[in-house]
Amino acid sequence: MMRHFLIVLGLLGFMSLSHAQKIGYVDTEYILKNIPTFEAAQKQLDEYSANWQKEIEVVYAEVQRMYKEYKAEQVLLTEELKIKRQAEIAAKEKEAKDLQKKYFGQEGELFVKRQELIKPIQDDVYNAVKEVSVEANIEIMFDASGGTVNLLYANPKLDRSDDVLIKLGYKK
């Protein structure tokens, strides 16, 4: 609660210093929840994710089965067979980890599907926020969803990055 108060207090202070610039906010979480195509895309992503997770769990179950069999037969196996079985278990475990990386890694299939299904909707929302901001002469638009505040749009005229570089002695 204190954090929200400080954010609001900071925004009010910023507004008073901004020479009557118009500031607004949106709740992108609320917006996305009210876009049927987003809900459908999210549901599709959840289905992909659940199916891929089941596939991975099947491989891990096989690893567990192989390990239990190995433990039960370990005393009867020759050293050569023990090494062979351990290698087979390790290979199966690597297969499961590779599958996990393939589906859920940084550039995995879930990431690709999210880019394919969700990003166009997010881009449309961002473009609509920008258009609303320009039409309503709003200089700065924040996203206040999920208890955090993020800058979504700022009028490029307000960017003072080059001024700071010059002040530091660097030319643009």
N, C-alpha and C positions, 0 to 999 in steps of 0.2 A: 504494500500500500504506500509506504514511504517512497519507494522507487517511482511509482506512478506520479506521486505528488511532485517529486523533483523534476520529472520529465515535463509535466505540465507547467511547473514554475519556470523551467528553462525555456520552454516554448513561448510563454508569455513575455519573458524578458527579451527573447529574440525578436518577438513581434514588436515590442516597443522600440527596439533599436533599428528596426527595419524600415522606418519611415513609411508606415502605413502600407507596406506590401501585403498583398492578400496571401494567406496561407490556408491550406485545406488538408484534409486527411480522408483516406478511404480505408475500408477493411477488406483487403483482397480475399481473405478467407471466406468472409460472408459472400462476396461477389462470386467467387468460384463455386461455392455451394449452391448458388442459385443459377448456375449455368448447366443445363441438362447434359450437354456434350462433355463437360468436364467430369460430371458424376459418372457418365457412361465410360469415359476413358479411364477414370480411376478404378472403376469396377473391373474393366478389362485388364488393367495392370495387376490388380490384386489376384485375378484368376491365373494370369501367367506366372506370377510369383508363387502362388500356392502349388501349381503343377510342377514348377521347377524344384520347389522345396521337397515335394513328394519324391521326385526322381532322385534327388540327392540323398534323401533318407533311405531309399531302397539300397543304394550303394553302401551307405554307412552300416545298414543292417547286415549286409553281406560281409562287410569287414568284421563286424561283431561275431557273426556266425563262424567265420574262418578262424578268428582268434580263439573262440571257445573250443572249437575242434582241435586246434593246435595245442591248447593248454591241456585238453583231455588226453591227447595222444603223445604229448611231449616226451614222457618217460620211455616210450616205446620206439621213438624215432632215432635214427642214426644222426650223427652230427651233420652229415651232408643233407639229409632230409629236413632237419631243423632249419638249416640255413635257407634251403629252397622254400620252405613254408613261410618263413619270416619275410623273405623277399616277395613272395606272392601277396602276403598281407600288406606289406608296405606299398606294393604296386597298386593294390585295390584302394588303399587309403589315399594314395596320390591321385588316383582317378577321381575319387570323391571330392578332393580338394580342388582339382582342376575343373571339375564340373561346377563347383560352387563359385569359383573365380569366373568361369565362362558366363554364368547367369547373373551373379551378383557383384562381380568385381567393378572397379572404377569405370572401365569401358565395356562392361558386360552387357548382356542382352537386355536386362532390366533398364539400364541406363539408356540404351538405344531405343527401346520401346517408349520410355518416358519422353525422350526427345521427340519421337515420332508422334505420340498421342497428346502429351500435355503441353509441350513447349509452344505449339501454335496457338493454343488457347491462352496461355500466359502472355504471349506476344500481343494477341488481340486486346487483352485486358490492359496491358501497358500502353498500347496505342490509344485506347479509349480514354485512359487516365490522362495521357498527354493532351488529347483533343479537348477534353473537359476542362483541363487546366488552362489551356490557351483561350478557349471560348469564354471562360469565366474570369479571365485576367488574373488567375492564381499564379503567383510567382514560384511558390514552393508547395509541393504536394507530398504528404507523408502517408505511409501505410502503417496503420495502427492495429494490425491483426496479431493475434497470439500473444498479447501482452508486451510486445516489443514495438519500437518505433523505428522505421526505416525510411530513408528518403527515396521517393519514387520518381519525382520529377522536380527539376529546378530550371528556371528560365536561364538559358545560357548567358544572358547579359549579366547575371549575378556571379558568374565564375571569376574569381580573382586570383586564380593560380598563376597566371603570367605576372601579375603585379607582385606577388610574393617572390617569384623567381628574380624579377628585376630588383626588388628590395634586397635580396640576398646577393646581388651582384652577378647574376647569370642573365644572359640575353636569351630571348626566345627564338 
